[in-house]
Every structure is written in C-alpha cells, then in structure tokens.
C-alpha cells in the first residue's frame, strides 16, 4: 500500500507541521508516501527520507483539471501505483484529488478539518460510494458530514496527532509577555472585540507585545482600529505565523478571537508547549470548548480584557492552565495513535476488515 498525500495551497500555507507529522508517521510504519504540493511551494517542505515529493499545477480553469491531474499521474512510477490511495488534505483540493484518484482507479480519502468543508466532502463521498472515506478530527464534524448525507460507514473520527514541543521560554525573566493573535481574520467583529480588549489592558500596563498574524490582520481590516487605539507600538505583524511557529511557541498567551469550526495544529502545538490559550468557544474543536484546558470568552470586550489582564497578573494561573493543556494533548493527541488510525482507515479502503466508527460522544 502507498499513499499519495495531495496538499492544497491554503493547507500548505498553514499546516506544514501537520503534513510533516503524517509523512514521518507513515514512513515509520513502513509506508513510503508520495506528497504532492503546489509546484511553487515544493521548497517549503523539507525532504523526508522515504517520502517522494511531487509538484502540481493547482491553478487553472475547471476544464483544465483533467489535464493537470494527468500531469500528476504521469509523475508516479508504474510500480508506485499498485495499491495506491489518494489522500486529500485541504478542501480546495478535493475535486482535484478526486480527479487524480479517478484517473488512477484508486480509492480516495478526504481530511475534513473545517465546518466549511463538510458539504463538499459529503457530496464527493456519496458520488464515490464504497471507495471514499472522510476523516474528521472531532465528533461534531464527523456527525456533520453524516448529517450532510454521507454514509456513516464512510466516516472516521481521528483526532490529529502532535509530535510535542519543548516548554516555551519563560517571559518572567525579561518582564515582557508575548501575546499571539491568530486565526483567519474572516470575522472582523470578533477581531475588533479582542483588539479593543487589548487596548484596555494596554491603558493600564504595557509589559506585553502583540504578535499578530499578518494575513489575518489584513483580512480583518483591523489596522485602522489598532492605530486609532494607540496599539501600534505593541502590535507586530508576523508573516506566515502559522507556518513558522518558532516565534509563536516562545510566547505566553495564544488569543483566538473567532469560532469557525476549523482545527488548527497551531493550537495543539501551543498547548503542547504549555502555552495558555484564550479563545472564543468553538464546539467543532474539542480543545476550544473545554474550560479545564483553555480560557474561554464570550464575544465581549470587557471579558477578553479581564481574561488577558488576569493571566498576565497571575502567572501561577497561567502556568496551571498551560500545564493542564499540555497533559491533555499528550494523552489525547498522540501521533502514534493518529497514524495507526489513519493506516487502519487506509487498510479498510483496500479491502481489509477494519470498520469505520463515528463517535457518539458530545
């Protein structure tokens, strides 16, 4: 059995850490994976011994999809096509991956990591009845795919695995705390609530810096608000914040203004490093609706300001929540369990007796 992991552009921009976890895990199990990245992004992922790296054209008119898929198929050696499975990570690549798998005559796996991908995934799963599996990282997303019309037997709930991070740098030694502001930036109102909250905190103390995702800042159109509130000296825009995580994992708090039903390995990496997460509640992401491992806020400026200020003031509370998050990730997001579950799903598709299960837990 071989796996062709087809990564779309958006997923590659944010989740190279997760892609790397999959590739290393598969190689460790004896499966030599092939990973296909957008041609101009191939250099962004390091070569992993045992894995083959391909480039593909992900842009073009719909009518060129067949030709572009054929270009991928032609790059695969004949002996690599035996017992091959195409695994799409990133919903913008679903249709392209479906075409590649159709031309190869092999099964298809779809990772459904966001609420926005549910309907498109369910449609493809129904079209490919019997040779397509949807993989969701949470029970709510798994149930949503079924509710959208996919057969329950074709859905698996597999929480993402995290390699684990070293404990982050202790900012108490310098006296300046790092606050990471992350997310998509699609919900401008939610970002404005948090930015105004940070301005309230800054009016009473300036012993922190804000490290904000540059793309999300632009998308949320929040820069004028940042300037008008006098936050500019504390607000740094970090390019590729989700891809290059060294800066993030040295910070103290991870702030997530939006609830979008999107699983982000950034959050799990931060928790694994013992960071404290302050977040809007997101029922589609288990770690973002559990008060024992994250500080959950309603969309109120005063509540966000109180949460951030309390955590900056009380480092023992911050460490306690961070340690609880680290322990949770270590127990529930083991990479070995994640890869074993992936392989189990692959084996079911190629004819073994593994049976997909959708969790009934809330």
PAGUVO-298797 format. One record per residue: z, y, x of N, C-alpha, C in turn. Coordinates in steps of 0.001 Angstrom, whole numbers, padded with zeros to 6 digits, always signed. Each point is the difference from the previous one (the first is absolute). Example, Ala and Ser with C-alpha at 12.3 -4.5 7.8 and 13.67 -1.06 7.14 Angstrom:
+007800-005690+013190+000000+001190-000890+000000+001200+000900
-000720+001050-000350+000060+001190+000820+000730+001090-000770
***
This chain:
+000000-001198+000845+000000+001198-000845+000000+001247+000879
-000848+000967-000359-000039+001289+000687+000107+001115-001032
+000519+001145+000423+000175+001135-000891-000800+001190+000508
-000813+000588-000886-000661+001266+000290+000799+001084-000712
+000752+000777+000765+000824+001072-000551-000845+001269-000027
-000359+000453-001196-000852+001167-000140+000867+001191-000404
+000067+000979+000887+000902+001147-000158-000801+001222-000403
+000403+000679-001085-000739+001196-000382+000515+001221+000760
-000738+001099-000095+000280+001196+000810+001385+000577-000295
+000354+000146-001276+001282+000592-000343+001155-000860+000510
-000127-001306-000183+001053-000909+000444+000121+000039+001523
-001138+000082+000676+000023+000054+001458+000668+001275+000499
-000184+001093-000719+000631+001257+000402+001521-000089-000072
+000518-000776-000973+001448-000001-000227+000703-001263+000462
-000699-001126-000010+000710-001269+000105-000440-000881+001166
-000332+000592+001125-000351-000826+001153+001171-000866+000440
+001218+000486-000204+001183-000791+000339+000037-001289-000824
-000312+000122-001289+000010-001178-000870-001151-000951+000352
-001173+000561+000275-001145-000828+000402+000349-000785+001259
+000635+000668+000943+000376-000659+001253+000987-001138-000262
+000939+000206-000912+000957-001056-000355-000729-001231-000519
-000994+000215-000873-000759-001122-000557-000746-000737+001113
-000688+000748+000860-000806-000629+001034+000856-000802+000976
+001096+000595+000457+000887-000708+000936+000584-001239-000655
+000402+000141-001266+000579-001139-000709-000980-001139-000172
-001242+000328-000350-001015-001044-000168-000304-000695+001325
-000125+000790+001068-000255-000606+001322+001144-000938+000373
+001226+000419-000288+001168-000831+000325+000006-001318-000762
-000627-000018-001189-000058-001242-000781-001204-000864+000375
-000820+000480+000919-001171-000764+000419-001274+000364-000722
+000053+001024-000871-001193+000461-000705-000588+001152+000798
-001240-000140+000437-000649+001037+000787-000712+000974-000942
+000596+001130-000329-000580+000894-001005-001134+000856+000547
-000837+000448-000923-001027+001000+000282+000409+001244-000773
+000034+001154+000642+000338+001226-000716-001202+000931+000035
-000385+000490-001180-001116+000929-000130+000546+001374-000345
-000302+000980+000850+000440+001385-000177-001222+000892-000153
+000143+001153-000668-001109+000965+000018-000445+000259+001439
-001297+000040+000224-000563+000026+001351+000631+001065+000887
+000218+001201-000545+000520+001087+000825+001509-000052+000192
+000660-001043-000552+001447-000127+000146+000402-001224+000815
-000985-000714+000520+000304-001235+000732+000938+000255+001174
-000148+001146+000640+000815+000301+001185+001456+000253-000335
+000314+000190-001284+001357+000379-000378+000955-001189-000088
-000523-001199+000013+000865-001170-000003-000168-000746+001319
+001110-000313+000606-000054-000685+001287-000506-001429-000166
-000668-000474+001010-000500-001377-000026+001161-000970+000117
+000046-000958-000901+001059-001013+000003-000613-001325+000445
+000532-000599+001068-000548-001280+000465-000052-001026-001128
-001167-000604-000176-000174-000983-001066-000670+000563-001237
-000054+001333-000115-000632+000634-001155-001347+000588+000410
-000978-000088-000888-001334+000562+000233-000130+001298-000781
-000501+001048+000644-000123+001309-000639-001460+000326-000274
-000297+000347-001276-001343+000394-000407+000034+001420-000568
-001138+000676+000063-000137+001288-000660-000954-000124-001176
+000188+000848-001016-000925-000016-001128-000215+001414-000530
-001122+000175-000696-000315+001286-000620+000616+000040-001388
+001015+000849-000162+000677+000051-001293-000503+001131-000883
-000918+000802+000512-000510+001116-000780-001478-000184-000275
-000375+000366-001222-001398-000153-000397-000094-000132-001507
-001193+000170-000538-000213-000134-001440+000340-001419-000455
+000356-000125-001280+000376-001298-000545-001106-001026+000227
-001257+000446-000126-001106-000967+000126-000141-000539+001423
+000661+000622+000973-000065-000510+001382+001114-001006+000306
+000876-000233-000971+001156-000874+000263-000443-001396+000432
-001022-000528-000658-000477-001338+000353-000478-000055+001443
-000733+001012+000419-000497+000049+001372+001152+000152+000991
+000943+000870-000313+001124+000208+000914+000871-001254+000101
+000143-000710-001110+000755-001257+000029-000731-001038+000845
-001327-000024-000098-000783-000941+000799+000194+000276+001484
+000152+001248+000378+000243+000344+001402+001310-000601+000500
+001017-000045-000867+001269-000636+000375-000192-001512+000135
-000652-000585-000986-000227-001447+000013-000752-000423+001258
-000988+000796+000394-000818-000343+001166+000782+000073+001312
+001119+000729+000008+000815+000094+001215+000921-001204+000187
+000139-000808-001031+000918-001139+000056-000747-001225+000523
+000571-000614+001008-000615-001189+000587-000055-001132-001034
-001062-000823+000018-000123-001093-000978+001226-000907-000044
+000580-000309+001167+001157-000891+000008+001249+000676-000565
-000004+001356-000073+001146+000721-000554-000052+000065-001529
-001136-000351-000583-000151+000106-001444+000554-001206-000744
+000370-001039+000754+000539-001197-000639+001412+000262-000514
+000245-000330-001251+001305+000180-000648+000517+001427+000191
-000893+000964-000152+000351+001410+000159+000517+000558-001321
+000947+000946+000087+000501+000746-001155-000096+001481+000336
-000509+000802-000932-000039+001453+000176+001240+000592-000657
+000756+000801+000760+001228+000622-000498-000163+001519+000102
-000065+000663-001146-000165+001454-000041+001356+000684-000050
+000243+000914+000943+001208+000827-000039-000466+001451-000112
+000382+000637-001107-000475+001333-000315-000949-000058-001166
+000365+000639-001112-000744-000172-001254-001404+000584+000040
-000260+000970+000864-001347+000561+000074-001000-000991+000600
+000515-001056+000593-000871-001017+000567-000155-001237-000853
+000583-000003-001207-000053-001199-000842-001431-000441-000297
-000817+000910-000500-001351-000376-000403-000837-000430+001201
+000200+000679+001116-000731-000371+001208+000421-001390+000471
+001317-000252-000010+000496-001325+000402-000502-001076-000946
-000059+000321-001290-000507-000968-000980-001461-000350+000301
-000783+000998+000403-001403-000257+000339-000115-000847+001261
+000837+000301+001007-000014-000796+001233+000352-001450-000305
+001056-000203-000787+000415-001374-000312-001052-000716-000836
-000684+000750-000887-001077-000597-000814-001138-000477+000896
-000391+000840+000964-001105-000396+000888+000380-001182+000881
+001260-000085+000357+000465-001116+000821+000258-001254-000835
+000188+000207-001312+000333-001122-000877+001410-000504+000228
+000943+000934+000223+001376-000390+000325+000973+000721-000930
+001275-000458-000069+000992+000637-000876+000389+001397+000472
+000670+000707-000916+000376+001395+000231+001484+000204-000303
+000671+000778+000853+001393+000403-000216+000053+001512-000041
+000742+000553-000979+000158+001453-000114+001473+000356+000146
+000327+000852+000963+001347+000549+000081+000075+001197-000937
+000913-000054-000964+000152+001065-000997+001324+000703+000283
-000050+001056+000813+001234+000630+000455+000333+001293-000739
-000816+000334-001032+000266+001238-000730-000321-000168-001481
+000682+000776-000817-000236-000020-001440-001445+000377-000316
-000577+000911+000770-001360+000445-000250-001059-001053+000223
+000346-001086+000719-000976-001048+000299+000039-001146-001004
+000928+000039-000939+000235-001144-000879-001221-000358-000841
-000583+000980-000674-001095-000311-000927-001240-000517+000719
-000347+000615+001124-001185-000466+000723+000212-001404+000543
+001222-000273+000471+000291-001344+000498-000082-001030-001122
+000589+000320-001143-000019-000935-001129-001427-000302-000442
-000863+001018+000015-001385-000218-000400-000723-000959+000923
+000189+000171+001306-000664-000888+000964+000568-001410-000088
+001305-000112-000154+000630-001322-000102-000557-000759-001201
-000190+000701-001113-000558-000651-001186-001447-000425+000221
-000778+000860+000657-001393-000340+000276-000122-001210+000915
+000968-000128+000916-000055-001052+001008+000973-001130-000333
+000175-000267-001254+000986-000987-000449-000089-001281+000811
+001140-000372+000584+000074-001259+000732-000116+000134+001495
-000616+001100+000490-000104+000127+001457+000435+001385+000481
+000937+000611-000740+000525+001312+000391+001477+000068-000322
+000785+000497+000938+001446+000150-000183+000378+001453+000262
+000879+000531-000839+000561+001327+000218+001398-000129+000561
+000306+000781+001026+001309-000050+000643+000669+001359-000172
+001175+000005-000614+000747+001233-000241+001324-000044+000757
+000448+001133+000550+001245-000002+000759+001260+000146-000844
-000151+000185-001324+001182+000164-000851-000216-000696-001336
+001083-000384-000684-000145-000684-001295-000624+000879-001068
+000286+001314+000021-000571+000860-001030-001519+000107+000148
-000487+000083+001228-001446+000044+000193-000648-001333-000351
+000676-001099+000335-000535-001318-000351-000148-000126-001518
+001028+000433-000733-000071-000074-001459-001045+000959-000559
-000171+001141+000649-000995+000971-000467-001411-000560+000106
-000277-000760+001048-001334-000591+000157-000251-001021-001109
+001021-000769-000330-000119-000966-001103-000201+000735-001317
+000780+001080-000202-000131+000781-001235-001388+000620-000129
-000648+000256+001142-001355+000572-000012-001056-001058-000271
+000419-001265-000141-000931-001046-000402-000234-001122+000978
+000604+000075+001176-000192-001070+000982+000821-001225-000382
-000516-001168+000330+000726-001234-000288+001249-000078+000881
+001163-000343-000588+001241-000086+000793-000124-000918+001210
-000772-001091-000134-000128-000947+001110-000732+000585+001199
-000676+001150-000209-000759+000607+001089+000745+001130+000692
+001290+000160-000338+000782+001111+000551+001200-000530+000772
+000238+000593+001158+001175-000339+000803+000781+001252+000345
+001287-000126-000064+000882+001079+000448+000482-000331+001406
-000398+000796+000971+000374-000237+001396+000465+001315+000628
+001305+000213+000117+000489+001224+000652-000507+000098+001432
-000362+001209+000410-000516+000208+001342+001046-000332+001056
-000482-000471+001141+000882-000281+001122-000029+001131+001013
+001149+000220+000654+000114+001076+000987+000490-000596+001315
-000686+000359+001076+000344-000531+001316+001405+000398+000455
+000468+001165-000468+001330+000471+000415-000131+001090+001039
+000897+000964-000075-000048+001146+000905+001348+000165+000687
-000052+000626+001165+001241+000341+000667+000702+001103-000785
+001323+000098+000157+000738+001067-000653-000548+001344+000468
-000083+000954-000921-000582+001280+000367+000985+000834+000815
-000552+000982+000644+000752+000895+000872+001108+000696-000775
+001181+000115+000574+001135+000635-000648-000079+001508+000193
-000342+000730-001059-000193+001446+000111+001309+000748+000182
+001136-000651-000221+001273+000691+000178+000177+000459+001437
-000727-000649+000918+000123+000381+001410-000635+001364+000259
-001002+000371-000794-000658+001287+000202+000432+001037-001013
+000566-000474-001112+000437+000922-001042-001092+000399-000968
-001232-000484+000204-001113+000322-000893-000502-001263-000668
-000003-000012-001316-000442-001172-000755-001490+000098-000303
-000640-001151-000080-001413-000061-000356-000169-000506-001421
-000724+000760-000825-000277-000388-001384-001495-000227-000132
-000399-001220-000335-001415-000332-000162-000375+000123-001469
-001015+000795-000283-000492+000193-001361-001335-000732-000106
-000012-001093-000773-001172-000886-000027-000427-000291-001435
-001134-000675-000106-000565-000332-001298-001458+000411-000033
-000609-000036-001169-001423+000309-000108-000273+001491-000154
+000936+000715-000624-000233+001406-000307-000772+000202-001289
-000243-001059-000753-000765+000119-001249+000790+000685-001113
+001323-000121+000052+000850+000593-001033+000573+001318+000531
-000730+001078-000228+000414+001289+000551+001356+000437-000527
+000247-000235-001291+001268+000416-000584+001177-000677+000702
-000153-001276+000305+001080-000735+000670+000221+000550+001410
-001076+000331+000695+000136+000565+001345+000657+001381-000054
-000338+000777-001008+000604+001337-000106+001501-000098-000244
+000415-000971-000808+001435-000201-000234+000723-000242+001321
-000555-000883+000815+000665-000355+001259-000056+001152+001000
-001125+000687+000087-000105+001130+000926+000981+001101-000394
+000120+000276-001278+000978+001006-000444+001431-000461+000286
+000232-001292-000129+001323-000535+000317+000320+000201+001486
-000978-000252+000852+000203+000167+001437+000230+001469+000348
-000655+000895-000736+000229+001428+000221+001433+000372-000361
+000527-000595-001058+001403+000252-000369+000936-000472+001110
-000279-001191+000532+000830-000521+001088-000111+000906+001224
-001214+000445+000299-000225+000844+001176+000676+001354-000123
+000268+000443-001216+000692+001283-000182+001464-000082+000421
+000497-001232+000135+001402-000188+000377+000163-000609+001387
-001065-000653+000487+000059-000613+001326-001426-000188+000519
-000169+000096+001299-001325-000175+000590+000052-000988+001158
+000851-001011-000158+000128-001004+001060-000894-001202-000266
-001192+000254-000554-000940-001097-000263-001422+000519+000137
-000910-000936+000214-001433+000311-000011-000673-000907-001022
-001107+000468-000556-000748-000751-001004-001304-000466+000628
-000203-001300+000029-001223-000591+000546-000819-000513-001182
-001006+000761-000386-000734-000289-001230-001369-000586+000281
-000408-000942-000819-001332-000576+000099-001034+001100-000204
-000864+000187+000991-000960+001104-000046-000986-000146-001159
-000519-001210-000202-000968-000214-001081+000646+000211-001362
+001230-000493-000164+000691+000150-001279+000344+001460-000264
+000349+000725+001050+000277+001429-000151-001227+000730-000514
-001152-000315+000566-001243+000639-000438-000352-000410-001426
+000151-001277-000295-000371-000503-001325+000881+000598-001090
+001260+000235+000315+000933+000540-000991-000119+001516-000148
-000770+000641+000886-000156+001458-000019+001351+000712+000030
+000897-000520+000831+001369+000498+000022+000247+001032+001099
-000987+000248+000845+000209+000868+001172+000434+001411-000377
-000586+000574-001059+000390+001353-000407+001463+000045-000434
+000434-001045-000681+001406-000062-000414+000906-000095+001212
-000380-000834+000964+000770-000136+001235+000158+001361+000673
-001101+000755+000081+000025+001315+000635+000844+000995-000785
-000196+000032-001315+000715+000976-000828+001504-000235-000008
+000418-001242+000223+001427-000335+000011+000627+000176+001382
-000814+000380+000975+000523+000209+001343+000264-001274+000768
-000651-001095-000399+000233-001297+000650-000915-000252+001195
-000974+000865+000208-001008-000249+001034+000582-000332+001373
+001060+000699+000479+000539-000335+001329+000561-001419+000104
+000374-000591-001133+000583-001338+000005-001007-001088-000367
-001194+000391-000435-000955-000922-000618-001151-000299+000962
-000083-001234+000467-001074-000417+000893-000906-001001-000709
-001298+000220+000079-000976-000912-000608-000407-001042+001034
+000213-001263-000339-000251-001099+000937-001255-000767-000418
-001072+000067+000795-001215-000768-000332+000269-001507+000109
-000658-000761-000865+000082-001466+000031+001443-000484+000028
+000839+000623-000800+001429-000323+000030+000269-001463-000340
-000741-000553-000957+000264-001386-000403-000582-001006+000980
-001014+000395+000745-000605-000912+000964+000753+000004+001325
+000394+001183+000467+000709+000141+001277+001476+000260-000302
+000793-001053+000052+001352+000078-000561+001110+000270+001008
-000357+000206+001260+001037+000199+001004+000874+001192-000357
-000619+001097-000452+000758+001200-000364+000879-000280-001215
-000576-000660-001001+000743-000288-001227+001268-000791+000286
-000124-001025+000813+001128-000906+000214+001052+000578+000925
-000202+001221+000496+001033+000692+000753+000753+000992-000875
-000366+000121-001261+000614+000976-000900+001208-000600-000721
+000621+000808-000845+001234-000413-000681-000217-000353-001467
-000756+000853-000701-000225-000213-001423-001490-000093-000286
-000373-000915-000892-001369-000094-000500+000019+000463-001445
-000732+001073-000307-000036+000576-001339-001311-000364-000679
+000091-000604-001186-001180-000442-000750+000031+000640-001381
-000710+001106-000193+000081+000743-001261-000614-000715-001197
-001036-000857+000228-000812-000510-001097+000320-001448-000348
-000151-000332-001276+000054-001394-000455-001395-000365-000473
-000749-000725+000830-001395-000296-000310-000298-001481-000098
+001018-000834+000128-000243-001428-000067-000752-000537+001196
+000216+000612+001176-000703-000403+001218+000995-000555+001010
-000248-001223+000463+000817-000565+001075-000499+000550+001326
+000932+000506+000804-000333+000564+001309+000848-000698+001052
-000647-000561+001014+000776-000627+001067+000791+001037+000783
-000406+001277-000074+000770+001073+000618+001446-000025-000480
+000194-000198-001298+001341-000015-000573+000801-001176+000555
-000620-001165+000036+000699-001186+000484+000296+000119+001491
-000930+000569+000772+000236+000220+001425+001178+000947+000211
+000044+001074-000797+001094+000963+000117+001331-000655-000317
+000036-000779-001066+001237-000697-000360+000393-000996+001081
-000988-000694+000548+000277-000962+001059+000607+000669+001223
-000349+001271+000217+000545+000756+001123+001341+000633-000314
+000484-000185-001234+001300+000555-000368-000056+001430-000497
-001201+000492-000324-000107+001344-000560+000488+000007-001441
+000412+001173-000455+000399+000177-001385-001181+000530-000793
-000277-000624-001140-001126+000394-000838+000519+000741-001230
-000528+001190-000233+000294+000780-001205-001292+000053-000793
+000040-000448-001231-001263-000263-000691+000052+000246-001502
-001160+000266-000572-000165-000093-001446+000018-001480-000361
+000518-000327-001162+000063-001409-000405-001391-000526-000319
-000309-001186+000539-001301-000625-000232+000226-001461-000379
-000181-000308-001263+000277-001347-000510-000978-001050+000506
-001115+000423+000565-000964-000955+000537+000318-000406+001435
+000958+000662+000617+000357-000267+001400+001507-000299+000050
+000381-001271+000139+001417-000371-000102+000940+000819+000875
-000401+000327+001227+000917+000743+000877+000172+001448-000432
-000862+000480-000896+000094+001385-000450+000612+000129-001392
+000662-001051-000439+000752+000096-001248+001352-000705+000133
+000441-000180+001237+001263-000662+000293+000959+001012+000625
+001018+000396-000767+000934+001039+000455+000855-000449+001173
+000049-001280+000280+000837-000475+001107-000680+000163+001357
-001330+000234-000001-000703+000109+001281-000810+001288+000129
-000059+000807-001049-000703+001279+000044+000733+000994-000896
-000064+001270+000364+000569+001062-000839-001086+000454-000958
+000169-000298-001277-001041+000246-000996+000308+001279-000773
-000985+000881-000087+000165+001302-000644-000931+000149-001198
+000480+000694-001008-000874+000403-001098-000790+001222+000458
-001059+000372-000705-000838+001121+000455+000631+001363-000272
+001163+000221+000583+000715+001268-000150+000297+000576+001372
-000310+001270+000186+000188+000639+001295+001441-000075+000469
+000941+000301-000900+001411+000007+000399+000467-001385+000426
-000510-001046-000656+000416-001359+000362-000530-000382+001381
-001251+000330+000280-000554-000287+001326+000725+000793+001075
+000286+001269-000281+000706+000827+000982+001384-000564+000275
+000691-000414-001064+001338-000571+000169-000021-001289+000797
-001009-000837-000259-000099-001280+000710-000237+000217+001487
-000967+000859+000333-000324+000242+001410+001176+000629+000721
+000624+000995-000619+001114+000691+000659+001196-000925+000182
+000261-000828-000996+001115-000936+000102-000212-000990+001140
-001214-000499+000132-000287-000973+001050+000018+000639+001395
-000453+001237+000088+000070+000700+001288+001446+000288+000393
+000809+000268-001008+001411+000328+000256+000823-001239+000307
-000325-001091-000677+000802-001216+000115-000819-001087+000690
+000071-000022+001320-000780-000973+000755+000479-001431-000237
+001264-000186-000358+000481-001354-000306-000702-000544-001249
-000174+000844-001010-000722-000408-001215-001450-000328+000349
-000576+000821+000854-001387-000219+000420-000143-001340+000718
+000899-000277+000922-000067-001260+000749+000247-001197-000910
+000926+000146-000951+000320-001109-000904-001222-000395-000826
-000702+000996-000546-001187-000284-000805-001118-000561+000881
-000149+000557+001195-001015-000495+000925+000256-001435+000418
+001260-000332+000264+000337-001372+000394-000237-000981-001141
+000308+000431-001243-000243-000860-001159-001494-000246-000175
-000798+001039+000221-001457-000141-000112-000527-000937+001069
+000508+000148+001224-000441-000874+001096+000299-001462-000320
+001193-000272-000512+000391-001374-000330-000870-000561-001123
-000321+000846-000984-000836-000443-001123-001398-000398+000491
-000601+000847+000826-001345-000288+000495+000007-001265+000860
+001033-000150+000822+000083-001190+000852+000074-001279-000832
+000640+000075-001170+000158-001188-000842-001207-000249-000894
-000551+001062-000585-001020-000171-001038-001436+000247+000460
-000173+000498+001211-001351+000314+000468-000254-000609+001376
+000363-001262+000128-000236-000699+001265-001495-000280+000157
-000564+000336+001143-001436-000233+000194-000371-001471-000059
+000901-000887+000460-000303-001432-000025-000165-000504-001431
+000849+000487-000904-000094-000412-001402-001269+000575-000636
-000319+001240+000346-001197+000640-000539-001261-000763+000408
-000114-000310+001283-001193-000703+000481-000075-001406-000587
+001131-000680-000094+000009-001339-000588-000483+000042-001447
+000404+001033-000733-000425+000128-001397-001489+000318-000098
-000499+000825+000930-001435+000280+000036-000800-001277+000243
+000421-000751+001003-000697-001237+000348+000034-000978-001173
+001123-000032-000714+000127-000857-001174-001051+000377-001048
-000183+001307-000204-001008+000456-000962-001407-000357+000473
-000254+000174+001283-001314-000369+000546-000277-001493-000208
+001001-000818+000290-000198-001457-000108-000266-000413-001440
+000630+000661-000939-000256-000300-001408-001466+000284-000344
-000515+001097+000536-001382+000369-000291-001005-001004+000556
+000329-000613+001138-000963-000936+000590+000273-001445-000406
+000852-000177-001026+000083-001322-000597+001278-000757+000147
+001021+000574+000651+001275-000708+000089+000805+000203-001273
+001200-000565-000053+000730-000082-001268+001007+001117-000243
+000004+001021+000832+000926+001096-000202-000260+000674-001342
+001065+000401-000706-000136+000580-001335+000524+001438+000005
-000837+001000-000353+000454+001386-000041+001111+000192-001022
+000952+000843+000323+001115+000278-000900+000165+001502-000125
+000137+000511-001223+000310+001403-000241+001478+000081-000335
+000725+000855+000697+001436+000126-000224+000290+000542-001377
+001078-000479-000611+000441+000511-001284+001144+000976+000141
+000371+000306+001245+001099+000926+000208-000430+001402-000354
+000960+000815-000428-000285+001388-000338-000005+000858+001238
***
